Amino acid sequence: MVDLYSEMRLQKSHAGKLKIDEILDAMDEEDRASLRAALCDPGVQTQRVAHVLTERGWPVSWSAVNNWRRANA
């Protein structure tokens, strides 16, 4: 059996692609434009974006939304 440390080292990293970018890539043009508008609008709360995406079948945490906003501000 592989020890825990070795198993963790073998796992592929998801670094470089944010969860929100993965969601944006999977959306159609209309939804993508709408999400980008919400993400770029400081008046739309981070928690609200995460909640609406999750309700619509794109489970995501508020921290994933926040990370995207910080990286793309």
N, CA, C and O atoms as a Maestro MAE file, in Angstrom:
{
 s_m_m2io_version
 :::
 2.0.0
}

f_m_ct {
 s_m_title
 :::
 protein
 m_atom[292] {
  # First column is atom index #
  i_m_mmod_type
  r_m_x_coord
  r_m_y_coord
  r_m_z_coord
  i_m_residue_number
  s_m_chain_name
  s_m_pdb_residue_name
  s_m_pdb_atom_name
  i_m_atomic_number
  :::
  1 25 0.839 -1.190 0.000 1 A "MET " " N  " 7
  2 3 0.000 0.000 0.000 1 A "MET " " CA " 6
  3 2 0.881 1.249 0.000 1 A "MET " " C  " 6
  4 15 1.893 1.300 0.699 1 A "MET " " O  " 8
  5 25 0.500 2.237 -0.772 2 A "VAL " " N  " 7
  6 3 1.234 3.481 -0.877 2 A "VAL " " CA " 6
  7 2 0.953 4.327 0.371 2 A "VAL " " C  " 6
  8 15 -0.191 4.448 0.810 2 A "VAL " " O  " 8
  9 25 2.021 4.908 0.933 3 A "ASP " " N  " 7
  10 3 1.799 5.741 2.111 3 A "ASP " " CA " 6
  11 2 1.116 7.055 1.719 3 A "ASP " " C  " 6
  12 15 1.115 7.443 0.550 3 A "ASP " " O  " 8
  13 25 0.545 7.720 2.699 4 A "LEU " " N  " 7
  14 3 -0.263 8.921 2.475 4 A "LEU " " CA " 6
  15 2 0.511 10.009 1.728 4 A "LEU " " C  " 6
  16 15 0.002 10.587 0.767 4 A "LEU " " O  " 8
  17 25 1.720 10.281 2.163 5 A "TYR " " N  " 7
  18 3 2.526 11.326 1.523 5 A "TYR " " CA " 6
  19 2 2.767 11.015 0.045 5 A "TYR " " C  " 6
  20 15 2.627 11.895 -0.805 5 A "TYR " " O  " 8
  21 25 3.119 9.799 -0.254 6 A "SER " " N  " 7
  22 3 3.378 9.421 -1.647 6 A "SER " " CA " 6
  23 2 2.128 9.556 -2.496 6 A "SER " " C  " 6
  24 15 2.189 10.000 -3.642 6 A "SER " " O  " 8
  25 25 0.988 9.168 -1.924 7 A "GLU " " N  " 7
  26 3 -0.263 9.295 -2.663 7 A "GLU " " CA " 6
  27 2 -0.588 10.748 -2.966 7 A "GLU " " C  " 6
  28 15 -1.045 11.064 -4.064 7 A "GLU " " O  " 8
  29 25 -0.361 11.621 -2.019 8 A "MET " " N  " 7
  30 3 -0.633 13.055 -2.225 8 A "MET " " CA " 6
  31 2 0.284 13.646 -3.279 8 A "MET " " C  " 6
  32 15 -0.140 14.492 -4.066 8 A "MET " " O  " 8
  33 25 1.527 13.213 -3.304 9 A "ARG " " N  " 7
  34 3 2.469 13.720 -4.297 9 A "ARG " " CA " 6
  35 2 2.076 13.301 -5.706 9 A "ARG " " C  " 6
  36 15 2.367 14.019 -6.663 9 A "ARG " " O  " 8
  37 25 1.421 12.153 -5.851 10 A "LEU " " N  " 7
  38 3 1.049 11.631 -7.158 10 A "LEU " " CA " 6
  39 2 -0.213 12.261 -7.728 10 A "LEU " " C  " 6
  40 15 -0.464 12.181 -8.931 10 A "LEU " " O  " 8
  41 25 -1.004 12.885 -6.869 11 A "GLN " " N  " 7
  42 3 -2.250 13.477 -7.342 11 A "GLN " " CA " 6
  43 2 -1.962 14.671 -8.235 11 A "GLN " " C  " 6
  44 15 -1.042 15.453 -7.994 11 A "GLN " " O  " 8
  45 25 -2.776 14.784 -9.269 12 A "LYS " " N  " 7
  46 3 -2.625 15.902 -10.192 12 A "LYS " " CA " 6
  47 2 -3.071 17.193 -9.515 12 A "LYS " " C  " 6
  48 15 -4.038 17.212 -8.753 12 A "LYS " " O  " 8
  49 25 -2.367 18.238 -9.799 13 A "SER " " N  " 7
  50 3 -2.696 19.547 -9.254 13 A "SER " " CA " 6
  51 2 -3.712 20.243 -10.145 13 A "SER " " C  " 6
  52 15 -3.665 20.119 -11.369 13 A "SER " " O  " 8
  53 25 -4.628 20.973 -9.529 14 A "HIS " " N  " 7
  54 3 -5.591 21.775 -10.271 14 A "HIS " " CA " 6
  55 2 -5.121 23.222 -10.372 14 A "HIS " " C  " 6
  56 15 -5.857 24.089 -10.842 14 A "HIS " " O  " 8
  57 25 -3.904 23.476 -9.932 15 A "ALA " " N  " 7
  58 3 -3.375 24.835 -9.935 15 A "ALA " " CA " 6
  59 2 -3.364 25.386 -11.358 15 A "ALA " " C  " 6
  60 15 -3.105 24.660 -12.318 15 A "ALA " " O  " 8
  61 25 -3.644 26.657 -11.473 16 A "GLY " " N  " 7
  62 3 -3.620 27.305 -12.767 16 A "GLY " " CA " 6
  63 2 -5.004 27.531 -13.349 16 A "GLY " " C  " 6
  64 15 -5.178 28.418 -14.184 16 A "GLY " " O  " 8
  65 25 -5.979 26.764 -12.937 17 A "LYS " " N  " 7
  66 3 -7.339 26.910 -13.455 17 A "LYS " " CA " 6
  67 2 -8.278 27.076 -12.265 17 A "LYS " " C  " 6
  68 15 -8.469 26.152 -11.474 17 A "LYS " " O  " 8
  69 25 -8.847 28.246 -12.153 18 A "LEU " " N  " 7
  70 3 -9.777 28.513 -11.066 18 A "LEU " " CA " 6
  71 2 -11.124 27.867 -11.347 18 A "LEU " " C  " 6
  72 15 -11.511 27.700 -12.503 18 A "LEU " " O  " 8
  73 25 -11.831 27.507 -10.296 19 A "LYS " " N  " 7
  74 3 -13.141 26.861 -10.412 19 A "LYS " " CA " 6
  75 2 -14.093 27.707 -11.255 19 A "LYS " " C  " 6
  76 15 -14.823 27.174 -12.091 19 A "LYS " " O  " 8
  77 25 -14.088 29.016 -11.040 20 A "ILE " " N  " 7
  78 3 -14.979 29.895 -11.809 20 A "ILE " " CA " 6
  79 2 -14.606 29.864 -13.291 20 A "ILE " " C  " 6
  80 15 -15.493 29.908 -14.143 20 A "ILE " " O  " 8
  81 25 -13.327 29.790 -13.612 21 A "ASP " " N  " 7
  82 3 -12.920 29.680 -15.017 21 A "ASP " " CA " 6
  83 2 -13.441 28.388 -15.638 21 A "ASP " " C  " 6
  84 15 -13.851 28.378 -16.798 21 A "ASP " " O  " 8
  85 25 -13.428 27.302 -14.873 22 A "GLU " " N  " 7
  86 3 -13.964 26.035 -15.376 22 A "GLU " " CA " 6
  87 2 -15.460 26.154 -15.649 22 A "GLU " " C  " 6
  88 15 -15.960 25.636 -16.648 22 A "GLU " " O  " 8
  89 25 -16.165 26.837 -14.756 23 A "ILE " " N  " 7
  90 3 -17.604 27.045 -14.939 23 A "ILE " " CA " 6
  91 2 -17.858 27.924 -16.159 23 A "ILE " " C  " 6
  92 15 -18.719 27.616 -16.983 23 A "ILE " " O  " 8
  93 25 -17.112 29.010 -16.273 24 A "LEU " " N  " 7
  94 3 -17.262 29.900 -17.425 24 A "LEU " " CA " 6
  95 2 -17.032 29.145 -18.737 24 A "LEU " " C  " 6
  96 15 -17.770 29.340 -19.702 24 A "LEU " " O  " 8
  97 25 -16.025 28.298 -18.774 25 A "ASP " " N  " 7
  98 3 -15.717 27.522 -19.983 25 A "ASP " " CA " 6
  99 2 -16.854 26.582 -20.377 25 A "ASP " " C  " 6
  100 15 -17.060 26.308 -21.559 25 A "ASP " " O  " 8
  101 25 -17.586 26.092 -19.381 26 A "ALA " " N  " 7
  102 3 -18.652 25.120 -19.639 26 A "ALA " " CA " 6
  103 2 -19.990 25.775 -19.984 26 A "ALA " " C  " 6
  104 15 -20.906 25.094 -20.445 26 A "ALA " " O  " 8
  105 25 -20.113 27.068 -19.771 27 A "MET " " N  " 7
  106 3 -21.383 27.773 -20.004 27 A "MET " " CA " 6
  107 2 -21.550 28.174 -21.462 27 A "MET " " C  " 6
  108 15 -20.582 28.274 -22.215 27 A "MET " " O  " 8
  109 25 -22.809 28.402 -21.841 28 A "ASP " " N  " 7
  110 3 -23.058 28.962 -23.164 28 A "ASP " " CA " 6
  111 2 -22.744 30.464 -23.123 28 A "ASP " " C  " 6
  112 15 -22.558 31.041 -22.052 28 A "ASP " " O  " 8
  113 25 -22.690 31.071 -24.282 29 A "GLU " " N  " 7
  114 3 -22.270 32.480 -24.395 29 A "GLU " " CA " 6
  115 2 -23.107 33.433 -23.533 29 A "GLU " " C  " 6
  116 15 -22.566 34.316 -22.868 29 A "GLU " " O  " 8
  117 25 -24.412 33.247 -23.551 30 A "GLU " " N  " 7
  118 3 -25.304 34.151 -22.811 30 A "GLU " " CA " 6
  119 2 -25.056 34.072 -21.304 30 A "GLU " " C  " 6
  120 15 -24.924 35.099 -20.638 30 A "GLU " " O  " 8
  121 25 -24.993 32.848 -20.768 31 A "ASP " " N  " 7
  122 3 -24.739 32.675 -19.341 31 A "ASP " " CA " 6
  123 2 -23.334 33.157 -18.966 31 A "ASP " " C  " 6
  124 15 -23.135 33.751 -17.906 31 A "ASP " " O  " 8
  125 25 -22.366 32.895 -19.846 32 A "ARG " " N  " 7
  126 3 -20.990 33.333 -19.592 32 A "ARG " " CA " 6
  127 2 -20.923 34.853 -19.479 32 A "ARG " " C  " 6
  128 15 -20.284 35.378 -18.567 32 A "ARG " " O  " 8
  129 25 -21.571 35.558 -20.388 33 A "ALA " " N  " 7
  130 3 -21.569 37.022 -20.350 33 A "ALA " " CA " 6
  131 2 -22.267 37.536 -19.088 33 A "ALA " " C  " 6
  132 15 -21.811 38.498 -18.470 33 A "ALA " " O  " 8
  133 25 -23.354 36.901 -18.716 34 A "SER " " N  " 7
  134 3 -24.094 37.302 -17.530 34 A "SER " " CA " 6
  135 2 -23.269 37.077 -16.263 34 A "SER " " C  " 6
  136 15 -23.234 37.936 -15.382 34 A "SER " " O  " 8
  137 25 -22.612 35.932 -16.171 35 A "LEU " " N  " 7
  138 3 -21.772 35.648 -15.003 35 A "LEU " " CA " 6
  139 2 -20.603 36.607 -14.933 35 A "LEU " " C  " 6
  140 15 -20.279 37.112 -13.858 35 A "LEU " " O  " 8
  141 25 -19.966 36.866 -16.063 36 A "ARG " " N  " 7
  142 3 -18.840 37.822 -16.063 36 A "ARG " " CA " 6
  143 2 -19.294 39.208 -15.589 36 A "ARG " " C  " 6
  144 15 -18.579 39.874 -14.840 36 A "ARG " " O  " 8
  145 25 -20.471 39.635 -16.024 37 A "ALA " " N  " 7
  146 3 -21.002 40.931 -15.591 37 A "ALA " " CA " 6
  147 2 -21.196 40.945 -14.075 37 A "ALA " " C  " 6
  148 15 -20.846 41.919 -13.410 37 A "ALA " " O  " 8
  149 25 -21.750 39.871 -13.537 38 A "ALA " " N  " 7
  150 3 -21.961 39.788 -12.086 38 A "ALA " " CA " 6
  151 2 -20.637 39.760 -11.336 38 A "ALA " " C  " 6
  152 15 -20.487 40.411 -10.302 38 A "ALA " " O  " 8
  153 25 -19.678 39.003 -11.860 39 A "LEU " " N  " 7
  154 3 -18.375 38.909 -11.206 39 A "LEU " " CA " 6
  155 2 -17.638 40.246 -11.181 39 A "LEU " " C  " 6
  156 15 -16.916 40.544 -10.230 39 A "LEU " " O  " 8
  157 25 -17.820 41.039 -12.214 40 A "CYS " " N  " 7
  158 3 -17.117 42.322 -12.318 40 A "CYS " " CA " 6
  159 2 -17.865 43.464 -11.638 40 A "CYS " " C  " 6
  160 15 -17.342 44.574 -11.539 40 A "CYS " " O  " 8
  161 25 -19.073 43.203 -11.172 41 A "ASP " " N  " 7
  162 3 -19.880 44.227 -10.505 41 A "ASP " " CA " 6
  163 2 -19.663 44.143 -8.999 41 A "ASP " " C  " 6
  164 15 -20.111 43.184 -8.370 41 A "ASP " " O  " 8
  165 25 -18.979 45.132 -8.401 42 A "PRO " " N  " 7
  166 3 -18.731 45.088 -6.959 42 A "PRO " " CA " 6
  167 2 -20.015 45.178 -6.129 42 A "PRO " " C  " 6
  168 15 -19.997 44.892 -4.932 42 A "PRO " " O  " 8
  169 25 -21.105 45.564 -6.744 43 A "GLY " " N  " 7
  170 3 -22.378 45.637 -6.047 43 A "GLY " " CA " 6
  171 2 -23.058 44.285 -5.869 43 A "GLY " " C  " 6
  172 15 -24.009 44.161 -5.097 43 A "GLY " " O  " 8
  173 25 -22.571 43.272 -6.584 44 A "VAL " " N  " 7
  174 3 -23.121 41.919 -6.448 44 A "VAL " " CA " 6
  175 2 -22.237 41.177 -5.446 44 A "VAL " " C  " 6
  176 15 -21.046 40.971 -5.679 44 A "VAL " " O  " 8
  177 25 -22.845 40.780 -4.330 45 A "GLN " " N  " 7
  178 3 -22.082 40.134 -3.268 45 A "GLN " " CA " 6
  179 2 -21.526 38.782 -3.703 45 A "GLN " " C  " 6
  180 15 -22.179 38.023 -4.420 45 A "GLN " " O  " 8
  181 25 -20.322 38.503 -3.259 46 A "THR " " N  " 7
  182 3 -19.646 37.243 -3.553 46 A "THR " " CA " 6
  183 2 -20.498 36.050 -3.139 46 A "THR " " C  " 6
  184 15 -20.620 35.080 -3.887 46 A "THR " " O  " 8
  185 25 -21.081 36.121 -1.960 47 A "GLN " " N  " 7
  186 3 -21.902 35.022 -1.471 47 A "GLN " " CA " 6
  187 2 -23.123 34.804 -2.358 47 A "GLN " " C  " 6
  188 15 -23.559 33.669 -2.552 47 A "GLN " " O  " 8
  189 25 -23.671 35.884 -2.893 48 A "ARG " " N  " 7
  190 3 -24.847 35.781 -3.762 48 A "ARG " " CA " 6
  191 2 -24.493 35.090 -5.075 48 A "ARG " " C  " 6
  192 15 -25.263 34.267 -5.572 48 A "ARG " " O  " 8
  193 25 -23.338 35.417 -5.635 49 A "VAL " " N  " 7
  194 3 -22.888 34.763 -6.867 49 A "VAL " " CA " 6
  195 2 -22.757 33.259 -6.622 49 A "VAL " " C  " 6
  196 15 -23.252 32.450 -7.407 49 A "VAL " " O  " 8
  197 25 -22.091 32.895 -5.533 50 A "ALA " " N  " 7
  198 3 -21.904 31.476 -5.211 50 A "ALA " " CA " 6
  199 2 -23.242 30.781 -5.006 50 A "ALA " " C  " 6
  200 15 -23.430 29.653 -5.462 50 A "ALA " " O  " 8
  201 25 -24.163 31.433 -4.334 51 A "HIS " " N  " 7
  202 3 -25.475 30.846 -4.051 51 A "HIS " " CA " 6
  203 2 -26.261 30.594 -5.349 51 A "HIS " " C  " 6
  204 15 -26.811 29.511 -5.545 51 A "HIS " " O  " 8
  205 25 -26.307 31.588 -6.219 52 A "VAL " " N  " 7
  206 3 -27.058 31.445 -7.471 52 A "VAL " " CA " 6
  207 2 -26.429 30.376 -8.366 52 A "VAL " " C  " 6
  208 15 -27.144 29.564 -8.954 52 A "VAL " " O  " 8
  209 25 -25.110 30.371 -8.472 53 A "LEU " " N  " 7
  210 3 -24.453 29.340 -9.282 53 A "LEU " " CA " 6
  211 2 -24.764 27.945 -8.740 53 A "LEU " " C  " 6
  212 15 -25.070 27.032 -9.506 53 A "LEU " " O  " 8
  213 25 -24.686 27.786 -7.428 54 A "THR " " N  " 7
  214 3 -24.962 26.492 -6.810 54 A "THR " " CA " 6
  215 2 -26.412 26.074 -7.052 54 A "THR " " C  " 6
  216 15 -26.682 24.912 -7.357 54 A "THR " " O  " 8
  217 25 -27.334 27.012 -6.918 55 A "GLU " " N  " 7
  218 3 -28.751 26.708 -7.179 55 A "GLU " " CA " 6
  219 2 -28.987 26.277 -8.617 55 A "GLU " " C  " 6
  220 15 -29.885 25.481 -8.888 55 A "GLU " " O  " 8
  221 25 -28.193 26.794 -9.534 56 A "ARG " " N  " 7
  222 3 -28.365 26.477 -10.958 56 A "ARG " " CA " 6
  223 2 -27.534 25.285 -11.416 56 A "ARG " " C  " 6
  224 15 -27.411 25.033 -12.614 56 A "ARG " " O  " 8
  225 25 -26.965 24.553 -10.460 57 A "GLY " " N  " 7
  226 3 -26.252 23.328 -10.807 57 A "GLY " " CA " 6
  227 2 -24.753 23.451 -10.953 57 A "GLY " " C  " 6
  228 15 -24.096 22.520 -11.418 57 A "GLY " " O  " 8
  229 25 -24.203 24.589 -10.561 58 A "TRP " " N  " 7
  230 3 -22.760 24.804 -10.609 58 A "TRP " " CA " 6
  231 2 -22.265 24.979 -9.173 58 A "TRP " " C  " 6
  232 15 -22.006 26.109 -8.758 58 A "TRP " " O  " 8
  233 25 -22.126 23.895 -8.400 59 A "PRO " " N  " 7
  234 3 -21.734 24.038 -6.997 59 A "PRO " " CA " 6
  235 2 -20.361 24.702 -6.861 59 A "PRO " " C  " 6
  236 15 -19.363 24.236 -7.411 59 A "PRO " " O  " 8
  237 25 -20.348 25.790 -6.120 60 A "VAL " " N  " 7
  238 3 -19.121 26.563 -5.945 60 A "VAL " " CA " 6
  239 2 -19.201 27.284 -4.602 60 A "VAL " " C  " 6
  240 15 -20.285 27.661 -4.159 60 A "VAL " " O  " 8
  241 25 -18.078 27.469 -3.973 61 A "SER " " N  " 7
  242 3 -18.027 28.161 -2.685 61 A "SER " " CA " 6
  243 2 -17.827 29.656 -2.905 61 A "SER " " C  " 6
  244 15 -17.409 30.095 -3.976 61 A "SER " " O  " 8
  245 25 -18.134 30.424 -1.869 62 A "TRP " " N  " 7
  246 3 -17.920 31.876 -1.965 62 A "TRP " " CA " 6
  247 2 -16.437 32.167 -2.106 62 A "TRP " " C  " 6
  248 15 -16.059 33.145 -2.751 62 A "TRP " " O  " 8
  249 25 -15.584 31.329 -1.510 63 A "SER " " N  " 7
  250 3 -14.144 31.584 -1.607 63 A "SER " " CA " 6
  251 2 -13.633 31.383 -3.033 63 A "SER " " C  " 6
  252 15 -12.687 32.052 -3.449 63 A "SER " " O  " 8
  253 25 -14.251 30.464 -3.789 64 A "ALA " " N  " 7
  254 3 -13.869 30.288 -5.193 64 A "ALA " " CA " 6
  255 2 -14.217 31.533 -6.002 64 A "ALA " " C  " 6
  256 15 -13.459 31.950 -6.878 64 A "ALA " " O  " 8
  257 25 -15.372 32.120 -5.696 65 A "VAL " " N  " 7
  258 3 -15.776 33.360 -6.367 65 A "VAL " " CA " 6
  259 2 -14.818 34.482 -5.975 65 A "VAL " " C  " 6
  260 15 -14.375 35.254 -6.826 65 A "VAL " " O  " 8
  261 25 -14.506 34.567 -4.705 66 A "ASN " " N  " 7
  262 3 -13.597 35.595 -4.211 66 A "ASN " " CA " 6
  263 2 -12.205 35.450 -4.845 66 A "ASN " " C  " 6
  264 15 -11.589 36.444 -5.230 66 A "ASN " " O  " 8
  265 25 -11.719 34.221 -4.951 67 A "ASN " " N  " 7
  266 3 -10.409 33.989 -5.578 67 A "ASN " " CA " 6
  267 2 -10.390 34.473 -7.021 67 A "ASN " " C  " 6
  268 15 -9.413 35.072 -7.470 67 A "ASN " " O  " 8
  269 25 -11.484 34.209 -7.752 68 A "TRP " " N  " 7
  270 3 -11.554 34.661 -9.146 68 A "TRP " " CA " 6
  271 2 -11.548 36.182 -9.200 68 A "TRP " " C  " 6
  272 15 -10.848 36.780 -10.018 68 A "TRP " " O  " 8
  273 25 -12.328 36.802 -8.328 69 A "ARG " " N  " 7
  274 3 -12.392 38.262 -8.320 69 A "ARG " " CA " 6
  275 2 -11.041 38.880 -8.001 69 A "ARG " " C  " 6
  276 15 -10.651 39.872 -8.618 69 A "ARG " " O  " 8
  277 25 -10.326 38.309 -7.049 70 A "ARG " " N  " 7
  278 3 -8.994 38.846 -6.718 70 A "ARG " " CA " 6
  279 2 -8.020 38.671 -7.871 70 A "ARG " " C  " 6
  280 15 -7.202 39.553 -8.132 70 A "ARG " " O  " 8
  281 25 -8.100 37.552 -8.556 71 A "ALA " " N  " 7
  282 3 -7.189 37.276 -9.660 71 A "ALA " " CA " 6
  283 2 -7.506 38.064 -10.917 71 A "ALA " " C  " 6
  284 15 -6.636 38.264 -11.765 71 A "ALA " " O  " 8
  285 25 -8.743 38.511 -11.043 72 A "ASN " " N  " 7
  286 3 -9.175 39.160 -12.285 72 A "ASN " " CA " 6
  287 2 -9.658 40.598 -12.096 72 A "ASN " " C  " 6
  288 15 -10.327 41.157 -12.965 72 A "ASN " " O  " 8
  289 25 -9.317 41.180 -10.971 73 A "ALA " " N  " 7
  290 3 -9.761 42.554 -10.684 73 A "ALA " " CA " 6
  291 2 -9.040 43.558 -11.549 73 A "ALA " " C  " 6
  292 15 -9.290 44.759 -11.441 73 A "ALA " " O  " 8
  :::
 }
 m_bond[291] {
  # First column is bond index #
  i_m_from
  i_m_to
  i_m_order
  :::
  1 1 2 1
  2 2 3 1
  3 3 4 2
  4 3 5 1
  5 5 6 1
  6 6 7 1
  7 7 8 2
  8 7 9 1
  9 9 10 1
  10 10 11 1
  11 11 12 2
  12 11 13 1
  13 13 14 1
  14 14 15 1
  15 15 16 2
  16 15 17 1
  17 17 18 1
  18 18 19 1
  19 19 20 2
  20 19 21 1
  21 21 22 1
  22 22 23 1
  23 23 24 2
  24 23 25 1
  25 25 26 1
  26 26 27 1
  27 27 28 2
  28 27 29 1
  29 29 30 1
  30 30 31 1
  31 31 32 2
  32 31 33 1
  33 33 34 1
  34 34 35 1
  35 35 36 2
  36 35 37 1
  37 37 38 1
  38 38 39 1
  39 39 40 2
  40 39 41 1
  41 41 42 1
  42 42 43 1
  43 43 44 2
  44 43 45 1
  45 45 46 1
  46 46 47 1
  47 47 48 2
  48 47 49 1
  49 49 50 1
  50 50 51 1
  51 51 52 2
  52 51 53 1
  53 53 54 1
  54 54 55 1
  55 55 56 2
  56 55 57 1
  57 57 58 1
  58 58 59 1
  59 59 60 2
  60 59 61 1
  61 61 62 1
  62 62 63 1
  63 63 64 2
  64 63 65 1
  65 65 66 1
  66 66 67 1
  67 67 68 2
  68 67 69 1
  69 69 70 1
  70 70 71 1
  71 71 72 2
  72 71 73 1
  73 73 74 1
  74 74 75 1
  75 75 76 2
  76 75 77 1
  77 77 78 1
  78 78 79 1
  79 79 80 2
  80 79 81 1
  81 81 82 1
  82 82 83 1
  83 83 84 2
  84 83 85 1
  85 85 86 1
  86 86 87 1
  87 87 88 2
  88 87 89 1
  89 89 90 1
  90 90 91 1
  91 91 92 2
  92 91 93 1
  93 93 94 1
  94 94 95 1
  95 95 96 2
  96 95 97 1
  97 97 98 1
  98 98 99 1
  99 99 100 2
  100 99 101 1
  101 101 102 1
  102 102 103 1
  103 103 104 2
  104 103 105 1
  105 105 106 1
  106 106 107 1
  107 107 108 2
  108 107 109 1
  109 109 110 1
  110 110 111 1
  111 111 112 2
  112 111 113 1
  113 113 114 1
  114 114 115 1
  115 115 116 2
  116 115 117 1
  117 117 118 1
  118 118 119 1
  119 119 120 2
  120 119 121 1
  121 121 122 1
  122 122 123 1
  123 123 124 2
  124 123 125 1
  125 125 126 1
  126 126 127 1
  127 127 128 2
  128 127 129 1
  129 129 130 1
  130 130 131 1
  131 131 132 2
  132 131 133 1
  133 133 134 1
  134 134 135 1
  135 135 136 2
  136 135 137 1
  137 137 138 1
  138 138 139 1
  139 139 140 2
  140 139 141 1
  141 141 142 1
  142 142 143 1
  143 143 144 2
  144 143 145 1
  145 145 146 1
  146 146 147 1
  147 147 148 2
  148 147 149 1
  149 149 150 1
  150 150 151 1
  151 151 152 2
  152 151 153 1
  153 153 154 1
  154 154 155 1
  155 155 156 2
  156 155 157 1
  157 157 158 1
  158 158 159 1
  159 159 160 2
  160 159 161 1
  161 161 162 1
  162 162 163 1
  163 163 164 2
  164 163 165 1
  165 165 166 1
  166 166 167 1
  167 167 168 2
  168 167 169 1
  169 169 170 1
  170 170 171 1
  171 171 172 2
  172 171 173 1
  173 173 174 1
  174 174 175 1
  175 175 176 2
  176 175 177 1
  177 177 178 1
  178 178 179 1
  179 179 180 2
  180 179 181 1
  181 181 182 1
  182 182 183 1
  183 183 184 2
  184 183 185 1
  185 185 186 1
  186 186 187 1
  187 187 188 2
  188 187 189 1
  189 189 190 1
  190 190 191 1
  191 191 192 2
  192 191 193 1
  193 193 194 1
  194 194 195 1
  195 195 196 2
  196 195 197 1
  197 197 198 1
  198 198 199 1
  199 199 200 2
  200 199 201 1
  201 201 202 1
  202 202 203 1
  203 203 204 2
  204 203 205 1
  205 205 206 1
  206 206 207 1
  207 207 208 2
  208 207 209 1
  209 209 210 1
  210 210 211 1
  211 211 212 2
  212 211 213 1
  213 213 214 1
  214 214 215 1
  215 215 216 2
  216 215 217 1
  217 217 218 1
  218 218 219 1
  219 219 220 2
  220 219 221 1
  221 221 222 1
  222 222 223 1
  223 223 224 2
  224 223 225 1
  225 225 226 1
  226 226 227 1
  227 227 228 2
  228 227 229 1
  229 229 230 1
  230 230 231 1
  231 231 232 2
  232 231 233 1
  233 233 234 1
  234 234 235 1
  235 235 236 2
  236 235 237 1
  237 237 238 1
  238 238 239 1
  239 239 240 2
  240 239 241 1
  241 241 242 1
  242 242 243 1
  243 243 244 2
  244 243 245 1
  245 245 246 1
  246 246 247 1
  247 247 248 2
  248 247 249 1
  249 249 250 1
  250 250 251 1
  251 251 252 2
  252 251 253 1
  253 253 254 1
  254 254 255 1
  255 255 256 2
  256 255 257 1
  257 257 258 1
  258 258 259 1
  259 259 260 2
  260 259 261 1
  261 261 262 1
  262 262 263 1
  263 263 264 2
  264 263 265 1
  265 265 266 1
  266 266 267 1
  267 267 268 2
  268 267 269 1
  269 269 270 1
  270 270 271 1
  271 271 272 2
  272 271 273 1
  273 273 274 1
  274 274 275 1
  275 275 276 2
  276 275 277 1
  277 277 278 1
  278 278 279 1
  279 279 280 2
  280 279 281 1
  281 281 282 1
  282 282 283 1
  283 283 284 2
  284 283 285 1
  285 285 286 1
  286 286 287 1
  287 287 288 2
  288 287 289 1
  289 289 290 1
  290 290 291 1
  291 291 292 2
  :::
 }
}
